[in-house]
Amino acid sequence: MGGMELCAVVATTCPTCEGTGEIDAFDGKAFRQWRRGRGLSLWQVAYVARISLPYLSEIERGNKRPSEEVAQRLEWAKENIAWGN
């Protein structure tokens, strides 16, 4: 994996998400900047957030808006992800 350890989740389960509609508030480009700034791969974040890698890529590029559930999963991953160096 290019010298980087697999990320791990600090908590054991993701909170249950109720929403189903798309949201406008999630900033995929800012999320990408956050991810890259911490040396995390798309794969690592997608794995922890339990979404597909292509979908995360589309969100980060601004081509798709995440559903409320996916946005919550990404925010949860952002708060609970640990990474190796």
N, C-alpha and C positions, 0 to 999 in steps of 0.2 A: 504494500500500500504506500509506496513512496516514502518509507521511513516514518510514517505516522501510525500510531497505535489506533486501534478501533475505539471509537467514542463509546461511552457508557452512560446509561441513564442513572441518575442519582435516586430518583423515586422509582417505585416499582410499577405503577400504572398511571396512565394518562387519565385526567378527569373526564367524566362522561360529558360529551358535547351534545347539546340539543338542537342547535341551529341547522338550517338546511339551505338558506338563501345566500346568494353572493353578497359580499360586502365591498365597499369602496375604500374603507379606511386603511386596509393593509398595504404597506409600501414594500413591494417586492424588491425594488432596487436598493432600498435601505437595508433590507434583510440580507441581500447578497453582500453588501458592503460589510455588514456585521459578521457574516459567515467567513468571508475571505480574511477579514482582519484577525480572526482567531485561528486561521489555518485549517478550517474544516472543509471537507469535500462535500459536494452535493450529495453523494451517496451516504455519507455519515448522517447528515441532517435528515435526509429523506427516510433513512432507516429508523432513526429515533422518533421522527414525527409520524411514522407509519403512512407515508404517502409515496407515490411513485416518483422516481428520479426525473423522468421527463416532465411530469406535472410541476414539480418544484422548479425546474429550469424555466418553464413557461411563466410561472408566477414571478420568478426573479427578473426575468426580462421584460415583464409588464405586458405580456401577450395574453395572460389569463388572470382573472381575479379569483382568489380562493373563496370557497364557501366559508361560512362562519365557522363551521366545524374544523376545516383545514387550517384556517387562520388561528384558531385556538390551539390546535395541535402544534403549529409552528411556534407560537408564543410560548407554549408549555415547553417545547424542546429547547427553545432559546434560554429559558430559565433553569432547565434541569440537565443540560448536556455537560459532560466533562470530556476533555480531550487529552490526548497524549502529545508529547513533543518528539 
